[in-house]
Amino acid sequence: MSIKNPRTLRAEKGRHVVFNVLISLGLVLLFLYNPPVLSDLAGGLLYDLHFRIRQILKPLNPPKEILIVAIDEKSLSEYGRWPWSRLLQAELIQEVLEGRPEAVGLDILYPEPESPEADRRLAKVLARGKEKIVLALGFDVTGGRRYEGEVDGRILDDAINRISAYSRVRAPEAWRALIPPDPIGKVATFGHVYSLPDRDGVRRREYLYIGYGGEYFPSFALKMAAVIRGRDIKIIGDEGASLGKKIIPADRFGRMLINYYGREGTFRYISAADLLSGRTGSRTFRNSYVLIGTSAIATYDLVITPLSANMPGVEKNATVLGNILRGEYLSQAPRFLILLLLLCSLTAGWVIRRLPAIRGILLFSGSLMLLLIISLSVFIFLRLYIDMLYPVLALITGGGYNLAVKLLVVERKGKEIRKIFANYVSPKIVERLIEEPELLRLGGERRTVTVLFSDIRDFTGMSEKVSPERVISILNRYFSVVTEVILKYDGTIDKFVGDEVMAFWGAPLRQERHAELALSAAIEIKRRLTRLSEEISQSGDMVSLDAGVGISTGEVVVGNIGVEGRKMDYTVIGDAVNLGSRLEALTREYDSDIMISERTFHSLSPEYLAGLGQLIDIEEFTDVKVKGKTDSVSIYIVRLLRERP
């Protein structure tokens, strides 16, 4: 049985270690650098997955007190295309105010004048509800450009005056404010509606404030929340913003993670046409927070969210308002926690290469599931988002690489093991070796085994009675019977030498009852050969087929023996092997069926011997001289008495 020596694989294993080190260092450096392309695109997909799974398992309910008055397709059909005259818009706002809402957000920009009459009418309505109305204010933000002049007094009162840790604020800077013309600009309270999607186009964050002319202005939703709560807004460095004692978490750029409640249409919509026509009464808005905006196709800012590809911007603002009023913020896990999970993932990847293939697969899949379960659990129940991009990437690359190598090695070893051992050991031992190749030590080791020798008696005399072709036929039938029985009892066939068969138990897999397995095989070999001899005689050949069996138990050296690169055999050598061969030869002298060594006999359990019952008879002989041994030994002759029932 030839097999490749494992020492030839050391260089390959060394390369795997180098690759693992490079993967680990590369991922840690990638985490520390955190390129925006990777974090926005790949990280965004993982982020969106959390929303989709939460939507299935435990969806959030939107605040019922927030209503959206939408200028929708029905409104355009009944009152004309957009933009409407500010006279009609003033009428719409007036209808809402008559319902006595707590606050009204007008998510519509007025960058240019329309007509003196229309502008005065809209300004009059806004002035009437000045304490509760917030108007959207547009800002132009272009990288590298900023406004250096004096801030227009019409919006200065809406700037945030309270700022702590000012040096850590990194909010984007605008270079132009799209302030509505007077008299609208003089009577309105403003909140900016600047919003920037991630690189993949998904709107995951809200800028709570942006800079303009050295001042910072709150977002539309944040300003509405301040009006509703009657509290001042404060910027707290790179921690976020606050209303009173409640801190709204945000990053150093002033970006808050938006905790979406669902797809578009999650909030209650009221058609502007129904309100203007009287089909919906103003009392609907009592004690509510109303946002007025467009939702008709091609009239609104299209927002792509983790749950939707077609959300009107006004509903996005309603979502942010709901998050702030309810305190349903999403927090970002600190980077040290992500680094810890990254290191755990890399450790799992290293451990995989030291485990059997099945256990490696279980560890890989289990670790991946554990990361996702932890991330989803804290996201759903604690509203804490752990960016699992790098831990998952570490597990997929490091663990996946080691698992792939393990499976390739297992497949290669499996083919090698199956090729070498399939004809010499039982199928279940082959499968066990393939499953756990580390059990197979091919480099040589000391192990206690039981060796069996079976040799045809008077083979020379039989050869003289029949033709050479018939001799080969009988010999093949004999080998077939012996091989079948040895494999049945999970033995390993070592070699065929002439008419002799050598087999052993206890290697390549350890077998605690190897002596009993060998003796059981010997007994069945003798019985099967008796029946085979009868068949041969009935076929006309005047020959009798019989064999002597010698069994010895003892410590041997087992493993690859031979010349590396030329011819190597997986075999056993040692005194126990020699003794087994001598015992087989002594069966002729003692006219016995099976002869076993003293150690083999003492390895047989009383329960095993009792199970044989009256099937065999065992007789001890002491002081027996064995060729090649100086001292006398004790031997045991096993005679078969009758067939099993």
Secondary structure, DSSP 4 states (H G I P E B T S, - for coil): -----GGGGHHHHHHHHHHHHHHHHHHHHHHHH--HHHHHHHHHHHHHHHHHHHHHHSPPPPPTTEEEEEE-HHHHHHH-SSSPPHHHHHHHHHHHHHT--SEEEE-----S---HHHHHHHHHHHHHTTTTEEEEEEEE--TT----SPPPHHHHTTS--EEESGGG----B-SEEEPPPTTHHHH--EEE------TTSB--EEESEEEETTEEEEBHHHHHHHHHHT--EEEETTTEEEETTEEEE--TT-EEEP---SSTT-SEEEEHHHHHHTSS-GGGGTT-EEEEEE-STTSS-EEEETTEEEEEHHHHHHHHHHHHHHT--BEEPPHHHHHHHHHHHHHHHHHHTTS-HHHHHHHHHHHHHHHHHHHHHHHHHS-EE---HHHHHHIIIIIHHHHHHHHHHHHHHHHHHHHHHTTTS-HHHHHHHHH-GGG---S-EEEEEEEEEEEETTHHHHHHHS-HHHHHHHHHHHHHHHHHHHHHTT-EEEEEETTEEEEEESSSS--TTHHHHHHHHHHHHHHHHHHHHHHHHHTT------EEEEEEEEEEEEEEEEETTTEEEEEEESHHHHHHHHHHHHHHHTT-SEEEEHHHHHTS-HHHHHHHTTSEEEEEEEEE--TT-SS-EEEEEEEE-S---
